[in-house]
């Protein structure tokens, strides 16, 4: 595993996790985060037992293209900063 790619994925996962925490008080944004989490993270964490950060890292390890696509979609919806 390339450590640079792992560090990049970890930073993206952290960015998503922090954005989720920051937006949690906003009902509409929280709803969008849950929509993306259900769409992408349930594939790697079907019981929803992992923290979002851990599930995101697992998604990156198993399905890196989906991880990248999820980040792109969330950025386009304004949930993440560029």
N, C-alpha and C positions, 0 to 999 in steps of 0.2 A: 504494500500500500504506500503510495506517495504521500509523505508527510505534509507537503505543501497543499495538496488537494484536501487532505484531512483538515488542515488548519482552516482553509477557505470554507469548507462545508461547515465546520464548527462555528465559524463567525456568522455564516448565513443562518444557521439554526439558532444561534444566540440572538441575532437580529429579529428573527420571527418570534421567538419566545418573548423578548422584551417588548416588541410591538403589541403582542397579544395582551401582556400584562398592562401596558399603558392604555390600551383601548378597551379593557374589560368593563369599565364603567359605562361605555357607550353601547347601548343595547343593539343598535344596528351593526356596528362594527364587530361586536362580539359574535353576532349571528353569522356574519361573513367569515370570520375566523373558524367558527365551528363548521361551516359548510366546507371550507377547504380541508380542515382537519379530518372530517368525515370522508371526504372524497379520496384523500391521499393517505392519511395515517392509519385508517382502519385496516388497510391492506397489510400493514406490518404489525399493527397492534389491535387486533380485532376486538379485544375485551376492553380497550381503552385504559389499560392499567399503567402505562408509562407516562411520565411527564412529557409535555410537548417537545422539549429539547431532545430527550432521549429517543422519542419516536421519530423525530426529524432526522437524527443521526442514523438511525436504523433504516429509514427510507432511503437516505443517501447511499448507504452501504449496499442495499439490495436493489434499489431502483434509481440510480443516479439521474437518469433522464427525467423521471417523474418529479424528483426533488427540484431539479432545475426549472421544470415547467411550472411547478407549484409556486416557486419564488417569482417567476415572471408574471404569472396571473395575479398574485397578491400585490405586486408592484403596480401593475396596470390598474388595479382596483383602488389604488391609493392606500393600501394597508401598510405598505413598506416604503421607506424612502429609497431613492435611487442610490 
